[in-house]
């Protein structure tokens, strides 16, 4: 494995996430307090929390948590679930297990950087671009054309980060079938699933479409609970899942016992939490749309199909990199510029920036943004 490059998003966030006054690019939905989450617990889980012993936990994850996760899928059982310390560990170890030097992977761009750089450190990788002129749609025929005899993984992410795109369900099923026919593992990052305001657009879980597919999810994004650091992969290929479990022995070994109990409460109460978070997004979208259309000479606004992030075009002559840098330095408003999503595999738009629409009360940040823009006019 070749050395991994700096993780540009996390490097940027390490500088600004907790120092910028207004975080308008957050990738997670509004979080909850411990009191709010525990109020959703049933009697059994509340008692489990209050009597919890702080010993080691099972590498596969708490059995009751795994059952609660399996209940989210139509074809999965608890033995098809492996828990991780967040989604990043699951992504990293899955690529380590699935890919070797003689293999090939296909990855969509733009992307969450690890989805690209981890496979690139292991094998040959081909990118398939989502393009703004095509409304960020994935062309399954382009994926098909990118496949090789040695292709082992096709990696996708819908609802998509950073664009908020949700691909057509029939095309997603066609992609799963294409991978099955070629003996390829479809790796599906589904961390924003459940935040589609039009729930008819919610895609099936990939693992429900194929025994070979891996569905990645986490408590961080749709549920808005990143502090729990609990993610999971669901895969009905149990031999592969066993290999992933053995790989986990070299990283976290097991998850935090308190986090697993809290994650169990959250997953079991997911419909209540998702309804709350969708309501926040639904209330926020007109606020963001009004703001960006007020300055339509500078921005092209579009709402996300799903998830709580969207990717907007900046039309200013100074360019998006200087614009974002000046905005955070002078007004304390944090956005993510296009350089964070630059790909080694394909061209990516150099004039876009990511906005987060899942946090409560964005108005103070937008007011500071507006004041700064008017002062520059």
N, C-alpha and C positions, 0 to 999 in steps of 0.2 A: 504493500500500500504506500503510495506517495504521500508526502506531508500535505495536510490540509491547509488551505489558505485561511487568513483571518476571516471570521464570520462578520461580514460588513454590517449587517443589520444590528447584531449584538454589540459590535464595537461602537456604532453610532448611538445606540441606546445607552451604553455604559457611560457615555458622555452627557447625554441629554435627558433620558427618560425620567430621572428623579430630580433634575435641576431646572428643566423648563417649567414655566409657570402653568402653561396650558398644553395638555397632551391631546392634540386633535388627530393623532394618527394611531391610536391604540388599536390593537388587533383582537382584543377580547371584549366580550359583552360586560356590562356593568356587574361588578362583583357583589357579594353579600357579606354581612357580618356573621360571626360565629353564632350569635343569638338568632339571627334570621334563619340560618341553615338548620340549626338544631331544632328550631320550631317545626320543621318539616319532617322530623324523625318520627317513626312509629315507636311504640313502646319497647319493642325488642331492640331496635338500634339505639335508642336513648339509653337503655340499660347497658348495652354493650359499650357505649361510649363512657359511661360513668364507672364501669368496672374494668376497663381495659387494662391489661397487663402489657408493659412496655418491653416485651421480648421481641425476638426475631419473628418475621412473618414468612409465609410460604413464598417461594420464588415465583410460582405461577400467579400468586395473588390470593387474597382472602377468598375462600370458597363462596361465601355469601355475596361478595362483591362481583365475582365472576358470574354467578347466576343472575344477578341483577343486570349485568352488562349483556349476557346472552339473551335476556328477555327483550332487548332492543332490536334483535335480529330475528328474521322469520325462519331461518334454516340452521341457526347455530345453537349449540349446547354449551354448558359451562366449561366442558373440557376443550372447547375450541377457543378459549380466551386466555391470553397471557398478558399480565399487567406489567407496566413499566413506570419509571420515574419520569413522567411526562411523555409527550409524543416524540420529542427529539431522540430519546434513547431508543424507542421502538424503530424509528426510521433508520437510525445509524446501524443498529444491530441487524435489522432485516437486510440492508444492503450488504453488510459483511457476510451474512449467511448465504445470500442468494447469488452473489457475484464473485467471480474470480478473474484473474488476468486475461484469460482467453474468451471471456464472455462479452456481451454487448447489452446495453440498456437504452431505452428510449424515454426521454423526459420532456415534459411540456415546459415552455418558457413564456413569460417571465415566471419566476418561481421563488419559493422559500429556499434560500441559498443551499441549505443542506441537501435538498432534493436533487440538486445538480452536482455539488462538489463532492459529496460522499461517493456516489457512483464513479465520478471522474477519477477519484483517487484509487479506484479498484480496477477499472476496465475501460473499454471504449464506449462512448456515449454519444447518441444523436439527439439533438433537440428538435422539437416540433413546436413552432411558435403559434401562440394566440395573438392575433393582430387586431388593433383597434378598427381598422377599415373593414374587418369582418365581424365586428361587434364581439371580439374576443372569443369567437366560437372555435372549438376544437374540430379540425377536419380529420375524421377517422381514416379517410383515404390517405392523408399525409402520414399518419401513424403507420398504416399498412405499408406504404412505400419505404418507410424508414427501417422496417424490420429486416433482420439478417438471419442466416442459419444459426448463428450463435446468440441471438437475442434471448435473454432470460427474464428480463423485467421490462414492463411498461409502467411508468410512474405518472399518476395524474392526481389532481387536487380540485375537487368541486364540492361545494361552492369555492371558487378560486380565490386565492390570495396572491396578488393584491387587487384583482379586478372586480371581484364579487360575481363573476360569471357562473351560471349554472348551465351545463350543456343539456341538450335534448335527451330525454330518458331513453328513447328508442335508439339513439346513437350510442349512448352509454352501454346499453345492452348489446349492441353490435360490436362495440369495442371489447366487451367481456368475452363474447363468442369468438372473436378474432384471436384473442389471446389463448383461449382454450384450444382452438383448432391447431395452434402452433406450439402448444405445450409451454406457453409463456405465463409467468406470474404477473397478474395485474395488481400493482400496488396502488391502493386508493386512499389518499389522505382525505378523510371525511370529517375533519375537526370542526367545520362550520355547519355541518348537517343539522337541520332543525330550526335554522334561523330564516328560512325562506318565508317571506310575508305571504306569498301565494303558495300554500303548502302543496298544491297540486304539482308544483315544480320540483318537489323534493325527490331526489334520485334514490333508487334502491341502494342498499348497501352492497358493495361489490361482492362480499363474501356470500351474500344470498343468491348471487347470480352464478357463482363459480366456486367449486371446491378448491381450486388453485389460487384464488384471489385472496389478498390480504387487505382487510379494512383497518385503517389506523384511526383512532379517535382519542379524546382526552377530555378532562374536566375543564380545561383552561379556556376554551374559546366560546362555544355555544352556551355552556353553562356558566361562564364567567367566573371560574374558580381556579385561576392559575396558581394560587398559593398552595393548593393541595399537592401539586406535582404528581398527579396520577393520570397515566395514559394507558392504552391497551391496543393490542392487535388481535383481531378475530380472524381465524383462518381454519377451515375445515380439513386441511391437510395436516393431520396430527403429527406425522413424522417431521414435517417442516417446523411445526410449532415446538416440538421437542428439541430440535436443533437450536431454535431461537432461545429456548429456556436455558440451554447449556451455555449459549453465548452470554446470556445475562449474568451468569456466574462470574464473569470477568469484569462486570461493571458494577451495578448497584446491589447485586445478589437478591435483594428483596426490597419491598417498598416500606415506607414509614407506616407503622401500625395505626397511629392516630389519623393519618391521611386516608388510609383505606376505609376506616369506619365512616369518616366524613364523606368520602367519595361514594360509599354505598348509600348513604342518606340522599346525596344529591342525585345519583343515577335513578334511584327509586322514585324520587320526586321530580324527575326530569321534565315531565309535561307541565307541571306548575312553574318551574324555573324557566323553561323555554317560552311559555306564554308571557311571562313577565318580561323577558328579554326582547321578544318580538314586539311587545307593546312599546318598549323604550325606543327601539329602532323606528317603528312606525311613527312615533311622535317626533323623532329627530329628523327624519328624511325631509319633511317640508321645510324645516328650519335651515338645513344645509342647502337645499335647493334654492330657497329664497336668497340666501347669502351669495351663492356662486352665480346665480343669474343676475343679481345686482351688479356684479362685476364681470358680465359676460364677454367684455372685450379682452379679459385676461384669462378666463377659465371656460372650459367645456365641461359642464356637469352631466353626469349620468348616475342614476341610482343603481345599487347592486341588485342582482337577481336574488342573491342569498348571502348569508354571512353578514358581517358588520364592518367590512372595509370596501372601499371603492378606489379606483385609480383614475385621476383626473388629468386632463391636459392643461399645461400652463402655456400661454401664448405671449408672455412678455418678452421684450427684446433682450433682457438681461440673462435669460436662461433659467431653467428650473433649479440648478445647483446653487447659483448665487441667490436666487429668490428665497429658497428654503433656509440657506445659511443666514441671510440678513434677517429673515423673519424671526428665527429663534434667538438670534443674538440681540436684536433690537426690541422685539415685542414679547419674547418669551413664549412664542407659539411654535410647537413642534409638529412638523410634517416630515414625511420620508421622501427624499428626492429619488429620481430615476436611477441614479448611480447605485443605489442599494439593490436594485433589481437587474443590474447589468449581467448579461450571460456570456459565458465562453462558447456557447453552442450556437446561438442564433443572434441576429440583430434584435434589440429591444428598444422600444420608443425612448428617446433621450429627453423628452419634454413632459414627462408625467410625474405625478407625486401621489402618495397614498394618503387617504383620509379614513379615519375610523368614525363610525356612526353609531356605535353601540354603548357609549357611555352616557350616563345621565347628565343633564344640565350643560350642554355645550355652549350655551349663549355667552357666558363671560369670555371664553376663548375666542369665539367669533366676533364679539365686540372689540376685543383687543386687536384682532386681525383686521377688522374694518377700519379702526382708527389708524392703524399703521398704513394700510393701503391708501387711505385718503390723504395722509400726510405726505405720501410719496407722489401723489398725482400732480 
